[in-house]
Amino acid sequence: MTSIDAMKTCIECGCIKPMAKFYVFNVMEDGRMPWCKACHNGLTKWHKEQAAFYADRQLGDPSEETIRFQCERIQAGWTEKKRARRRVLSA
Ligand SMILES: [Zn+2]
C-alpha cells in the first residue's frame, strides 16, 4: 500500500515529508507515526519540560488533565478509526 518513496503529512507541523522522516510505528495503518521525527523529538522534549516544570514547583507529576490535553491535541489529527484502534491497544 505505502511504498518507501511515499510522502506523508505530519499532523503536528503539517509538513509533507518522505516516510523515512517518520518513525516506524506498526500500530498505524501505514506503519509510521502520524507526526514526523522532528515533531516526535519536540513532543518528547515538551513532556520533559512539563515534568521539570511540575517538579520545580513541587506540584508532583503533570496532572492527567495536562497529559490528556496534549494527547488530545495530537489525536485531533487522527481519524476516528485510528483512535478506536488506540483505545483497544491501551485498554
Ligand atoms: Zn512534523
PDB file of the backbone (N, CA, C, O) and the ligand in Angstrom, with CONECT records:
HET     ZN  A 101       1
ATOM      1  N   MET A   1       0.840  -1.197   0.000  1.00  0.00           N
ATOM      2  CA  MET A   1       0.000   0.000   0.000  1.00  0.00           C
ATOM      3  C   MET A   1       0.870   1.241   0.000  1.00  0.00           C
ATOM      4  O   MET A   1       0.769   2.085  -0.890  1.00  0.00           O
ATOM      5  N   THR A   2       1.728   1.344   1.008  1.00  0.00           N
ATOM      6  CA  THR A   2       2.568   2.531   1.132  1.00  0.00           C
ATOM      7  C   THR A   2       4.009   2.179   0.794  1.00  0.00           C
ATOM      8  O   THR A   2       4.636   1.375   1.484  1.00  0.00           O
ATOM      9  N   SER A   3       4.519   2.766  -0.242  1.00  0.00           N
ATOM     10  CA  SER A   3       5.902   2.487  -0.612  1.00  0.00           C
ATOM     11  C   SER A   3       6.833   3.371   0.203  1.00  0.00           C
ATOM     12  O   SER A   3       6.406   4.358   0.802  1.00  0.00           O
ATOM     13  N   ILE A   4       8.092   3.012   0.217  1.00  0.00           N
ATOM     14  CA  ILE A   4       9.089   3.754   0.987  1.00  0.00           C
ATOM     15  C   ILE A   4       9.282   5.152   0.404  1.00  0.00           C
ATOM     16  O   ILE A   4       9.753   6.060   1.089  1.00  0.00           O
ATOM     17  N   ASP A   5       8.914   5.318  -0.872  1.00  0.00           N
ATOM     18  CA  ASP A   5       9.063   6.625  -1.512  1.00  0.00           C
ATOM     19  C   ASP A   5       7.873   7.528  -1.259  1.00  0.00           C
ATOM     20  O   ASP A   5       7.880   8.698  -1.641  1.00  0.00           O
ATOM     21  N   ALA A   6       6.845   6.983  -0.611  1.00  0.00           N
ATOM     22  CA  ALA A   6       5.628   7.761  -0.396  1.00  0.00           C
ATOM     23  C   ALA A   6       5.885   8.950   0.517  1.00  0.00           C
ATOM     24  O   ALA A   6       6.809   8.952   1.330  1.00  0.00           O
ATOM     25  N   MET A   7       5.049   9.948   0.360  1.00  0.00           N
ATOM     26  CA  MET A   7       5.127  11.129   1.208  1.00  0.00           C
ATOM     27  C   MET A   7       3.998  11.049   2.219  1.00  0.00           C
ATOM     28  O   MET A   7       2.971  10.416   1.974  1.00  0.00           O
ATOM     29  N   LYS A   8       4.200  11.699   3.358  1.00  0.00           N
ATOM     30  CA  LYS A   8       3.217  11.651   4.430  1.00  0.00           C
ATOM     31  C   LYS A   8       3.141  13.039   5.046  1.00  0.00           C
ATOM     32  O   LYS A   8       4.148  13.733   5.186  1.00  0.00           O
ATOM     33  N   THR A   9       1.930  13.426   5.410  1.00  0.00           N
ATOM     34  CA  THR A   9       1.746  14.734   6.032  1.00  0.00           C
ATOM     35  C   THR A   9       1.811  14.588   7.547  1.00  0.00           C
ATOM     36  O   THR A   9       1.079  13.789   8.132  1.00  0.00           O
ATOM     37  N   CYS A  10       2.671  15.347   8.168  1.00  0.00           N
ATOM     38  CA  CYS A  10       2.811  15.332   9.621  1.00  0.00           C
ATOM     39  C   CYS A  10       1.621  16.069  10.237  1.00  0.00           C
ATOM     40  O   CYS A  10       1.304  17.191   9.843  1.00  0.00           O
ATOM     41  N   ILE A  11       0.963  15.423  11.210  1.00  0.00           N
ATOM     42  CA  ILE A  11      -0.209  16.065  11.808  1.00  0.00           C
ATOM     43  C   ILE A  11       0.191  17.183  12.757  1.00  0.00           C
ATOM     44  O   ILE A  11      -0.646  17.999  13.144  1.00  0.00           O
ATOM     45  N   GLU A  12       1.459  17.226  13.134  1.00  0.00           N
ATOM     46  CA  GLU A  12       1.899  18.265  14.061  1.00  0.00           C
ATOM     47  C   GLU A  12       2.289  19.544  13.324  1.00  0.00           C
ATOM     48  O   GLU A  12       1.728  20.611  13.576  1.00  0.00           O
ATOM     49  N   CYS A  13       3.259  19.429  12.410  1.00  0.00           N
ATOM     50  CA  CYS A  13       3.765  20.620  11.736  1.00  0.00           C
ATOM     51  C   CYS A  13       3.094  20.829  10.385  1.00  0.00           C
ATOM     52  O   CYS A  13       3.219  21.896   9.784  1.00  0.00           O
ATOM     53  N   GLY A  14       2.375  19.801   9.903  1.00  0.00           N
ATOM     54  CA  GLY A  14       1.664  19.948   8.644  1.00  0.00           C
ATOM     55  C   GLY A  14       2.549  19.819   7.422  1.00  0.00           C
ATOM     56  O   GLY A  14       2.089  19.980   6.292  1.00  0.00           O
ATOM     57  N   CYS A  15       3.834  19.524   7.652  1.00  0.00           N
ATOM     58  CA  CYS A  15       4.762  19.394   6.535  1.00  0.00           C
ATOM     59  C   CYS A  15       4.577  18.042   5.845  1.00  0.00           C
ATOM     60  O   CYS A  15       4.290  17.033   6.488  1.00  0.00           O
ATOM     61  N   ILE A  16       4.744  18.048   4.546  1.00  0.00           N
ATOM     62  CA  ILE A  16       4.699  16.795   3.792  1.00  0.00           C
ATOM     63  C   ILE A  16       6.136  16.327   3.651  1.00  0.00           C
ATOM     64  O   ILE A  16       6.970  16.994   3.039  1.00  0.00           O
ATOM     65  N   LYS A  17       6.408  15.156   4.237  1.00  0.00           N
ATOM     66  CA  LYS A  17       7.777  14.651   4.258  1.00  0.00           C
ATOM     67  C   LYS A  17       7.809  13.206   3.804  1.00  0.00           C
ATOM     68  O   LYS A  17       6.789  12.518   3.844  1.00  0.00           O
ATOM     69  N   PRO A  18       8.996  12.730   3.364  1.00  0.00           N
ATOM     70  CA  PRO A  18       9.123  11.318   2.978  1.00  0.00           C
ATOM     71  C   PRO A  18       8.874  10.420   4.185  1.00  0.00           C
ATOM     72  O   PRO A  18       9.080  10.832   5.327  1.00  0.00           O
ATOM     73  N   MET A  19       8.431   9.197   3.929  1.00  0.00           N
ATOM     74  CA  MET A  19       8.143   8.247   5.008  1.00  0.00           C
ATOM     75  C   MET A  19       9.353   8.046   5.917  1.00  0.00           C
ATOM     76  O   MET A  19       9.206   7.776   7.109  1.00  0.00           O
ATOM     77  N   ALA A  20      10.549   8.180   5.344  1.00  0.00           N
ATOM     78  CA  ALA A  20      11.773   7.979   6.119  1.00  0.00           C
ATOM     79  C   ALA A  20      11.902   8.997   7.250  1.00  0.00           C
ATOM     80  O   ALA A  20      12.649   8.787   8.205  1.00  0.00           O
ATOM     81  N   LYS A  21      11.163  10.104   7.129  1.00  0.00           N
ATOM     82  CA  LYS A  21      11.238  11.144   8.164  1.00  0.00           C
ATOM     83  C   LYS A  21      10.279  10.871   9.318  1.00  0.00           C
ATOM     84  O   LYS A  21      10.177  11.655  10.262  1.00  0.00           O
ATOM     85  N   PHE A  22       9.575   9.734   9.221  1.00  0.00           N
ATOM     86  CA  PHE A  22       8.642   9.350  10.290  1.00  0.00           C
ATOM     87  C   PHE A  22       9.139   8.059  10.928  1.00  0.00           C
ATOM     88  O   PHE A  22       9.583   7.144  10.233  1.00  0.00           O
ATOM     89  N   TYR A  23       9.063   7.991  12.241  1.00  0.00           N
ATOM     90  CA  TYR A  23       9.478   6.771  12.926  1.00  0.00           C
ATOM     91  C   TYR A  23       8.525   5.631  12.609  1.00  0.00           C
ATOM     92  O   TYR A  23       7.329   5.839  12.403  1.00  0.00           O
ATOM     93  N   VAL A  24       9.076   4.422  12.574  1.00  0.00           N
ATOM     94  CA  VAL A  24       8.255   3.236  12.349  1.00  0.00           C
ATOM     95  C   VAL A  24       7.344   3.037  13.551  1.00  0.00           C
ATOM     96  O   VAL A  24       7.787   3.094  14.698  1.00  0.00           O
ATOM     97  N   PHE A  25       6.078   2.805  13.275  1.00  0.00           N
ATOM     98  CA  PHE A  25       5.084   2.636  14.331  1.00  0.00           C
ATOM     99  C   PHE A  25       4.032   1.692  13.780  1.00  0.00           C
ATOM    100  O   PHE A  25       3.076   2.108  13.125  1.00  0.00           O
ATOM    101  N   ASN A  26       4.228   0.419  14.058  1.00  0.00           N
ATOM    102  CA  ASN A  26       3.428  -0.613  13.400  1.00  0.00           C
ATOM    103  C   ASN A  26       1.942  -0.543  13.706  1.00  0.00           C
ATOM    104  O   ASN A  26       1.122  -1.102  12.977  1.00  0.00           O
ATOM    105  N   VAL A  27       1.600   0.146  14.790  1.00  0.00           N
ATOM    106  CA  VAL A  27       0.194   0.268  15.158  1.00  0.00           C
ATOM    107  C   VAL A  27      -0.581   1.034  14.090  1.00  0.00           C
ATOM    108  O   VAL A  27      -1.761   0.771  13.855  1.00  0.00           O
ATOM    109  N   MET A  28       0.090   1.977  13.452  1.00  0.00           N
ATOM    110  CA  MET A  28      -0.574   2.791  12.443  1.00  0.00           C
ATOM    111  C   MET A  28      -0.757   2.003  11.149  1.00  0.00           C
ATOM    112  O   MET A  28       0.029   1.114  10.822  1.00  0.00           O
ATOM    113  N   GLU A  29      -1.813   2.356  10.429  1.00  0.00           N
ATOM    114  CA  GLU A  29      -2.120   1.635   9.199  1.00  0.00           C
ATOM    115  C   GLU A  29      -0.990   1.700   8.192  1.00  0.00           C
ATOM    116  O   GLU A  29      -0.724   0.732   7.480  1.00  0.00           O
ATOM    117  N   ASP A  30      -0.325   2.847   8.135  1.00  0.00           N
ATOM    118  CA  ASP A  30       0.762   2.983   7.166  1.00  0.00           C
ATOM    119  C   ASP A  30       2.120   2.628   7.779  1.00  0.00           C
ATOM    120  O   ASP A  30       3.156   2.762   7.128  1.00  0.00           O
ATOM    121  N   GLY A  31       2.104   2.174   9.039  1.00  0.00           N
ATOM    122  CA  GLY A  31       3.335   1.705   9.660  1.00  0.00           C
ATOM    123  C   GLY A  31       4.253   2.800  10.170  1.00  0.00           C
ATOM    124  O   GLY A  31       5.385   2.533  10.573  1.00  0.00           O
ATOM    125  N   ARG A  32       3.763   4.038  10.152  1.00  0.00           N
ATOM    126  CA  ARG A  32       4.597   5.153  10.623  1.00  0.00           C
ATOM    127  C   ARG A  32       3.801   6.005  11.608  1.00  0.00           C
ATOM    128  O   ARG A  32       2.570   6.012  11.598  1.00  0.00           O
ATOM    129  N   MET A  33       4.529   6.714  12.451  1.00  0.00           N
ATOM    130  CA  MET A  33       3.871   7.611  13.390  1.00  0.00           C
ATOM    131  C   MET A  33       3.187   8.744  12.621  1.00  0.00           C
ATOM    132  O   MET A  33       3.634   9.112  11.535  1.00  0.00           O
ATOM    133  N   PRO A  34       2.100   9.302  13.182  1.00  0.00           N
ATOM    134  CA  PRO A  34       1.380  10.369  12.478  1.00  0.00           C
ATOM    135  C   PRO A  34       2.132  11.696  12.466  1.00  0.00           C
ATOM    136  O   PRO A  34       1.784  12.594  11.699  1.00  0.00           O
ATOM    137  N   TRP A  35       3.151  11.831  13.299  1.00  0.00           N
ATOM    138  CA  TRP A  35       3.950  13.058  13.287  1.00  0.00           C
ATOM    139  C   TRP A  35       5.392  12.705  12.943  1.00  0.00           C
ATOM    140  O   TRP A  35       5.837  11.587  13.202  1.00  0.00           O
ATOM    141  N   CYS A  36       6.112  13.639  12.371  1.00  0.00           N
ATOM    142  CA  CYS A  36       7.465  13.385  11.877  1.00  0.00           C
ATOM    143  C   CYS A  36       8.466  13.242  13.026  1.00  0.00           C
ATOM    144  O   CYS A  36       8.147  13.514  14.183  1.00  0.00           O
ATOM    145  N   LYS A  37       9.664  12.817  12.689  1.00  0.00           N
ATOM    146  CA  LYS A  37      10.712  12.617  13.695  1.00  0.00           C
ATOM    147  C   LYS A  37      11.000  13.914  14.436  1.00  0.00           C
ATOM    148  O   LYS A  37      11.169  13.917  15.655  1.00  0.00           O
ATOM    149  N   ALA A  38      11.055  15.012  13.694  1.00  0.00           N
ATOM    150  CA  ALA A  38      11.354  16.303  14.326  1.00  0.00           C
ATOM    151  C   ALA A  38      10.290  16.643  15.352  1.00  0.00           C
ATOM    152  O   ALA A  38      10.608  17.092  16.453  1.00  0.00           O
ATOM    153  N   CYS A  39       9.039  16.435  15.003  1.00  0.00           N
ATOM    154  CA  CYS A  39       7.948  16.746  15.927  1.00  0.00           C
ATOM    155  C   CYS A  39       7.940  15.750  17.082  1.00  0.00           C
ATOM    156  O   CYS A  39       7.662  16.119  18.223  1.00  0.00           O
ATOM    157  N   HIS A  40       8.242  14.502  16.789  1.00  0.00           N
ATOM    158  CA  HIS A  40       8.271  13.494  17.849  1.00  0.00           C
ATOM    159  C   HIS A  40       9.302  13.883  18.899  1.00  0.00           C
ATOM    160  O   HIS A  40       9.047  13.808  20.100  1.00  0.00           O
ATOM    161  N   ASN A  41      10.458  14.294  18.428  1.00  0.00           N
ATOM    162  CA  ASN A  41      11.518  14.698  19.351  1.00  0.00           C
ATOM    163  C   ASN A  41      11.095  15.947  20.116  1.00  0.00           C
ATOM    164  O   ASN A  41      11.407  16.108  21.296  1.00  0.00           O
ATOM    165  N   GLY A  42      10.385  16.819  19.426  1.00  0.00           N
ATOM    166  CA  GLY A  42       9.884  18.017  20.075  1.00  0.00           C
ATOM    167  C   GLY A  42       8.868  17.680  21.140  1.00  0.00           C
ATOM    168  O   GLY A  42       8.858  18.290  22.209  1.00  0.00           O
ATOM    169  N   LEU A  43       8.007  16.710  20.858  1.00  0.00           N
ATOM    170  CA  LEU A  43       6.984  16.303  21.818  1.00  0.00           C
ATOM    171  C   LEU A  43       7.628  15.675  23.044  1.00  0.00           C
ATOM    172  O   LEU A  43       7.211  15.911  24.178  1.00  0.00           O
ATOM    173  N   THR A  44       8.652  14.868  22.791  1.00  0.00           N
ATOM    174  CA  THR A  44       9.361  14.239  23.904  1.00  0.00           C
ATOM    175  C   THR A  44       9.958  15.327  24.785  1.00  0.00           C
ATOM    176  O   THR A  44       9.903  15.253  26.013  1.00  0.00           O
ATOM    177  N   LYS A  45      10.531  16.339  24.136  1.00  0.00           N
ATOM    178  CA  LYS A  45      11.124  17.464  24.857  1.00  0.00           C
ATOM    179  C   LYS A  45      10.036  18.185  25.640  1.00  0.00           C
ATOM    180  O   LYS A  45      10.243  18.584  26.786  1.00  0.00           O
ATOM    181  N   TRP A  46       8.876  18.348  25.014  1.00  0.00           N
ATOM    182  CA  TRP A  46       7.760  19.020  25.683  1.00  0.00           C
ATOM    183  C   TRP A  46       7.397  18.285  26.964  1.00  0.00           C
ATOM    184  O   TRP A  46       7.164  18.912  27.998  1.00  0.00           O
ATOM    185  N   HIS A  47       7.349  16.973  26.903  1.00  0.00           N
ATOM    186  CA  HIS A  47       6.994  16.180  28.080  1.00  0.00           C
ATOM    187  C   HIS A  47       8.034  16.351  29.181  1.00  0.00           C
ATOM    188  O   HIS A  47       7.698  16.457  30.361  1.00  0.00           O
ATOM    189  N   LYS A  48       9.307  16.377  28.774  1.00  0.00           N
ATOM    190  CA  LYS A  48      10.381  16.564  29.752  1.00  0.00           C
ATOM    191  C   LYS A  48      10.274  17.935  30.407  1.00  0.00           C
ATOM    192  O   LYS A  48      10.449  18.080  31.616  1.00  0.00           O
ATOM    193  N   GLU A  49       9.983  18.938  29.578  1.00  0.00           N
ATOM    194  CA  GLU A  49       9.854  20.297  30.105  1.00  0.00           C
ATOM    195  C   GLU A  49       8.685  20.383  31.075  1.00  0.00           C
ATOM    196  O   GLU A  49       8.774  21.026  32.121  1.00  0.00           O
ATOM    197  N   GLN A  50       7.608  19.738  30.718  1.00  0.00           N
ATOM    198  CA  GLN A  50       6.436  19.744  31.597  1.00  0.00           C
ATOM    199  C   GLN A  50       6.769  19.063  32.919  1.00  0.00           C
ATOM    200  O   GLN A  50       6.399  19.550  33.987  1.00  0.00           O
ATOM    201  N   ALA A  51       7.464  17.943  32.843  1.00  0.00           N
ATOM    202  CA  ALA A  51       7.826  17.199  34.054  1.00  0.00           C
ATOM    203  C   ALA A  51       8.720  18.058  34.935  1.00  0.00           C
ATOM    204  O   ALA A  51       8.555  18.099  36.154  1.00  0.00           O
ATOM    205  N   ALA A  52       9.686  18.757  34.295  1.00  0.00           N
ATOM    206  CA  ALA A  52      10.605  19.617  35.041  1.00  0.00           C
ATOM    207  C   ALA A  52       9.846  20.783  35.664  1.00  0.00           C
ATOM    208  O   ALA A  52      10.115  21.173  36.800  1.00  0.00           O
ATOM    209  N   PHE A  53       8.904  21.333  34.918  1.00  0.00           N
ATOM    210  CA  PHE A  53       8.094  22.459  35.396  1.00  0.00           C
ATOM    211  C   PHE A  53       7.358  22.076  36.679  1.00  0.00           C
ATOM    212  O   PHE A  53       7.355  22.824  37.656  1.00  0.00           O
ATOM    213  N   TYR A  54       6.746  20.919  36.658  1.00  0.00           N
ATOM    214  CA  TYR A  54       5.966  20.497  37.823  1.00  0.00           C
ATOM    215  C   TYR A  54       6.873  20.087  38.982  1.00  0.00           C
ATOM    216  O   TYR A  54       6.544  20.300  40.149  1.00  0.00           O
ATOM    217  N   ALA A  55       8.025  19.494  38.639  1.00  0.00           N
ATOM    218  CA  ALA A  55       8.961  19.078  39.681  1.00  0.00           C
ATOM    219  C   ALA A  55       9.500  20.306  40.412  1.00  0.00           C
ATOM    220  O   ALA A  55       9.616  20.313  41.638  1.00  0.00           O
ATOM    221  N   ASP A  56       9.830  21.355  39.630  1.00  0.00           N
ATOM    222  CA  ASP A  56      10.366  22.593  40.198  1.00  0.00           C
ATOM    223  C   ASP A  56       9.394  23.195  41.200  1.00  0.00           C
ATOM    224  O   ASP A  56       9.797  23.723  42.236  1.00  0.00           O
ATOM    225  N   ARG A  57       8.133  23.109  40.883  1.00  0.00           N
ATOM    226  CA  ARG A  57       7.113  23.751  41.723  1.00  0.00           C
ATOM    227  C   ARG A  57       6.523  22.771  42.746  1.00  0.00           C
ATOM    228  O   ARG A  57       5.560  23.078  43.448  1.00  0.00           O
ATOM    229  N   GLN A  58       7.126  21.600  42.801  1.00  0.00           N
ATOM    230  CA  GLN A  58       6.699  20.581  43.761  1.00  0.00           C
ATOM    231  C   GLN A  58       5.199  20.339  43.682  1.00  0.00           C
ATOM    232  O   GLN A  58       4.507  20.202  44.691  1.00  0.00           O
ATOM    233  N   LEU A  59       4.733  20.293  42.458  1.00  0.00           N
ATOM    234  CA  LEU A  59       3.316  20.024  42.234  1.00  0.00           C
ATOM    235  C   LEU A  59       3.098  18.548  41.905  1.00  0.00           C
ATOM    236  O   LEU A  59       1.982  18.106  41.632  1.00  0.00           O
ATOM    237  N   GLY A  60       4.200  17.806  41.941  1.00  0.00           N
ATOM    238  CA  GLY A  60       4.076  16.400  41.574  1.00  0.00           C
ATOM    239  C   GLY A  60       4.135  16.236  40.070  1.00  0.00           C
ATOM    240  O   GLY A  60       4.523  17.157  39.352  1.00  0.00           O
ATOM    241  N   ASP A  61       3.758  15.090  39.604  1.00  0.00           N
ATOM    242  CA  ASP A  61       3.790  14.820  38.173  1.00  0.00           C
ATOM    243  C   ASP A  61       2.742  15.669  37.475  1.00  0.00           C
ATOM    244  O   ASP A  61       1.774  16.124  38.084  1.00  0.00           O
ATOM    245  N   PRO A  62       2.964  15.876  36.154  1.00  0.00           N
ATOM    246  CA  PRO A  62       1.930  16.577  35.381  1.00  0.00           C
ATOM    247  C   PRO A  62       0.601  15.855  35.570  1.00  0.00           C
ATOM    248  O   PRO A  62       0.531  14.626  35.535  1.00  0.00           O
ATOM    249  N   SER A  63      -0.427  16.629  35.765  1.00  0.00           N
ATOM    250  CA  SER A  63      -1.726  16.002  36.009  1.00  0.00           C
ATOM    251  C   SER A  63      -2.196  15.222  34.791  1.00  0.00           C
ATOM    252  O   SER A  63      -1.753  15.460  33.667  1.00  0.00           O
ATOM    253  N   GLU A  64      -3.088  14.303  35.036  1.00  0.00           N
ATOM    254  CA  GLU A  64      -3.646  13.540  33.925  1.00  0.00           C
ATOM    255  C   GLU A  64      -4.316  14.482  32.939  1.00  0.00           C
ATOM    256  O   GLU A  64      -4.320  14.253  31.730  1.00  0.00           O
ATOM    257  N   GLU A  65      -4.878  15.541  33.486  1.00  0.00           N
ATOM    258  CA  GLU A  65      -5.570  16.507  32.639  1.00  0.00           C
ATOM    259  C   GLU A  65      -4.598  17.159  31.659  1.00  0.00           C
ATOM    260  O   GLU A  65      -4.906  17.347  30.482  1.00  0.00           O
ATOM    261  N   THR A  66      -3.421  17.499  32.175  1.00  0.00           N
ATOM    262  CA  THR A  66      -2.402  18.122  31.328  1.00  0.00           C
ATOM    263  C   THR A  66      -1.958  17.177  30.232  1.00  0.00           C
ATOM    264  O   THR A  66      -1.839  17.559  29.067  1.00  0.00           O
ATOM    265  N   ILE A  67      -1.714  15.938  30.622  1.00  0.00           N
ATOM    266  CA  ILE A  67      -1.260  14.946  29.653  1.00  0.00           C
ATOM    267  C   ILE A  67      -2.366  14.682  28.630  1.00  0.00           C
ATOM    268  O   ILE A  67      -2.110  14.564  27.432  1.00  0.00           O
ATOM    269  N   ARG A  68      -3.593  14.594  29.129  1.00  0.00           N
ATOM    270  CA  ARG A  68      -4.707  14.312  28.232  1.00  0.00           C
ATOM    271  C   ARG A  68      -4.879  15.438  27.221  1.00  0.00           C
ATOM    272  O   ARG A  68      -5.194  15.204  26.054  1.00  0.00           O
ATOM    273  N   PHE A  69      -4.668  16.658  27.690  1.00  0.00           N
ATOM    274  CA  PHE A  69      -4.796  17.805  26.794  1.00  0.00           C
ATOM    275  C   PHE A  69      -3.822  17.686  25.636  1.00  0.00           C
ATOM    276  O   PHE A  69      -4.185  17.893  24.478  1.00  0.00           O
ATOM    277  N   GLN A  70      -2.580  17.349  25.961  1.00  0.00           N
ATOM    278  CA  GLN A  70      -1.555  17.219  24.927  1.00  0.00           C
ATOM    279  C   GLN A  70      -1.891  16.063  23.989  1.00  0.00           C
ATOM    280  O   GLN A  70      -1.747  16.172  22.771  1.00  0.00           O
ATOM    281  N   CYS A  71      -2.337  14.963  24.572  1.00  0.00           N
ATOM    282  CA  CYS A  71      -2.676  13.796  23.759  1.00  0.00           C
ATOM    283  C   CYS A  71      -3.838  14.109  22.816  1.00  0.00           C
ATOM    284  O   CYS A  71      -3.841  13.705  21.653  1.00  0.00           O
ATOM    285  N   GLU A  72      -4.823  14.836  23.342  1.00  0.00           N
ATOM    286  CA  GLU A  72      -5.983  15.161  22.509  1.00  0.00           C
ATOM    287  C   GLU A  72      -5.588  16.082  21.366  1.00  0.00           C
ATOM    288  O   GLU A  72      -6.128  16.001  20.263  1.00  0.00           O
ATOM    289  N   ARG A  73      -4.631  16.961  21.656  1.00  0.00           N
ATOM    290  CA  ARG A  73      -4.163  17.877  20.627  1.00  0.00           C
ATOM    291  C   ARG A  73      -3.537  17.071  19.489  1.00  0.00           C
ATOM    292  O   ARG A  73      -3.740  17.368  18.312  1.00  0.00           O
ATOM    293  N   ILE A  74      -2.778  16.054  19.862  1.00  0.00           N
ATOM    294  CA  ILE A  74      -2.132  15.204  18.863  1.00  0.00           C
ATOM    295  C   ILE A  74      -3.176  14.372  18.136  1.00  0.00           C
ATOM    296  O   ILE A  74      -3.182  14.278  16.908  1.00  0.00           O
ATOM    297  N   GLN A  75      -4.059  13.772  18.927  1.00  0.00           N
ATOM    298  CA  GLN A  75      -5.003  12.832  18.357  1.00  0.00           C
ATOM    299  C   GLN A  75      -6.101  13.520  17.540  1.00  0.00           C
ATOM    300  O   GLN A  75      -6.832  12.870  16.794  1.00  0.00           O
ATOM    301  N   ALA A  76      -6.204  14.837  17.692  1.00  0.00           N
ATOM    302  CA  ALA A  76      -7.203  15.568  16.922  1.00  0.00           C
ATOM    303  C   ALA A  76      -6.989  15.356  15.428  1.00  0.00           C
ATOM    304  O   ALA A  76      -7.923  15.459  14.633  1.00  0.00           O
ATOM    305  N   GLY A  77      -5.752  15.061  15.060  1.00  0.00           N
ATOM    306  CA  GLY A  77      -5.450  14.856  13.651  1.00  0.00           C
ATOM    307  C   GLY A  77      -5.651  13.421  13.204  1.00  0.00           C
ATOM    308  O   GLY A  77      -5.510  13.101  12.024  1.00  0.00           O
ATOM    309  N   TRP A  78      -5.975  12.574  14.141  1.00  0.00           N
ATOM    310  CA  TRP A  78      -6.157  11.175  13.801  1.00  0.00           C
ATOM    311  C   TRP A  78      -7.589  10.925  13.369  1.00  0.00           C
ATOM    312  O   TRP A  78      -8.510  11.653  13.742  1.00  0.00           O
ATOM    313  N   THR A  79      -7.753   9.889  12.581  1.00  0.00           N
ATOM    314  CA  THR A  79      -9.102   9.516  12.188  1.00  0.00           C
ATOM    315  C   THR A  79      -9.769   8.776  13.329  1.00  0.00           C
ATOM    316  O   THR A  79      -9.098   8.238  14.209  1.00  0.00           O
ATOM    317  N   GLU A  80     -11.071   8.752  13.311  1.00  0.00           N
ATOM    318  CA  GLU A  80     -11.820   8.051  14.359  1.00  0.00           C
ATOM    319  C   GLU A  80     -11.420   6.582  14.398  1.00  0.00           C
ATOM    320  O   GLU A  80     -11.350   5.974  15.466  1.00  0.00           O
ATOM    321  N   LYS A  81     -11.167   6.033  13.249  1.00  0.00           N
ATOM    322  CA  LYS A  81     -10.788   4.618  13.166  1.00  0.00           C
ATOM    323  C   LYS A  81      -9.489   4.364  13.923  1.00  0.00           C
ATOM    324  O   LYS A  81      -9.363   3.384  14.657  1.00  0.00           O
ATOM    325  N   LYS A  82      -8.537   5.254  13.734  1.00  0.00           N
ATOM    326  CA  LYS A  82      -7.249   5.097  14.395  1.00  0.00           C
ATOM    327  C   LYS A  82      -7.386   5.307  15.893  1.00  0.00           C
ATOM    328  O   LYS A  82      -6.733   4.629  16.686  1.00  0.00           O
ATOM    329  N   ARG A  83      -8.239   6.249  16.276  1.00  0.00           N
ATOM    330  CA  ARG A  83      -8.461   6.475  17.707  1.00  0.00           C
ATOM    331  C   ARG A  83      -9.055   5.229  18.349  1.00  0.00           C
ATOM    332  O   ARG A  83      -8.661   4.834  19.446  1.00  0.00           O
ATOM    333  N   ALA A  84     -10.007   4.615  17.652  1.00  0.00           N
ATOM    334  CA  ALA A  84     -10.666   3.420  18.184  1.00  0.00           C
ATOM    335  C   ALA A  84      -9.625   2.311  18.343  1.00  0.00           C
ATOM    336  O   ALA A  84      -9.648   1.557  19.316  1.00  0.00           O
ATOM    337  N   ARG A  85      -8.727   2.226  17.389  1.00  0.00           N
ATOM    338  CA  ARG A  85      -7.701   1.206  17.435  1.00  0.00           C
ATOM    339  C   ARG A  85      -6.776   1.444  18.632  1.00  0.00           C
ATOM    340  O   ARG A  85      -6.349   0.501  19.299  1.00  0.00           O
ATOM    341  N   ARG A  86      -6.478   2.712  18.891  1.00  0.00           N
ATOM    342  CA  ARG A  86      -5.618   3.055  20.003  1.00  0.00           C
ATOM    343  C   ARG A  86      -6.298   2.715  21.331  1.00  0.00           C
ATOM    344  O   ARG A  86      -5.656   2.227  22.261  1.00  0.00           O
ATOM    345  N   ARG A  87      -7.603   2.978  21.405  1.00  0.00           N
ATOM    346  CA  ARG A  87      -8.340   2.652  22.624  1.00  0.00           C
ATOM    347  C   ARG A  87      -8.229   1.167  22.934  1.00  0.00           C
ATOM    348  O   ARG A  87      -8.051   0.768  24.085  1.00  0.00           O
ATOM    349  N   VAL A  88      -8.335   0.356  21.886  1.00  0.00           N
ATOM    350  CA  VAL A  88      -8.245  -1.095  22.064  1.00  0.00           C
ATOM    351  C   VAL A  88      -6.872  -1.470  22.604  1.00  0.00           C
ATOM    352  O   VAL A  88      -6.749  -2.305  23.501  1.00  0.00           O
ATOM    353  N   LEU A  89      -5.845  -0.841  22.047  1.00  0.00           N
ATOM    354  CA  LEU A  89      -4.474  -1.169  22.440  1.00  0.00           C
ATOM    355  C   LEU A  89      -4.181  -0.757  23.870  1.00  0.00           C
ATOM    356  O   LEU A  89      -3.445  -1.444  24.579  1.00  0.00           O
ATOM    357  N   SER A  90      -4.753   0.368  24.303  1.00  0.00           N
ATOM    358  CA  SER A  90      -4.435   0.882  25.634  1.00  0.00           C
ATOM    359  C   SER A  90      -5.409   0.358  26.687  1.00  0.00           C
ATOM    360  O   SER A  90      -5.285   0.668  27.872  1.00  0.00           O
ATOM    361  N   ALA A  91      -6.369  -0.432  26.245  1.00  0.00           N
ATOM    362  CA  ALA A  91      -7.364  -0.954  27.194  1.00  0.00           C
ATOM    363  C   ALA A  91      -6.718  -2.003  28.107  1.00  0.00           C
ATOM    364  O   ALA A  91      -7.388  -2.562  28.975  1.00  0.00           O
TER     365      ALA A  91
HETATM  366 ZN    ZN A 101       6.269  17.381  11.929  1.00  0.00          ZN2+
END
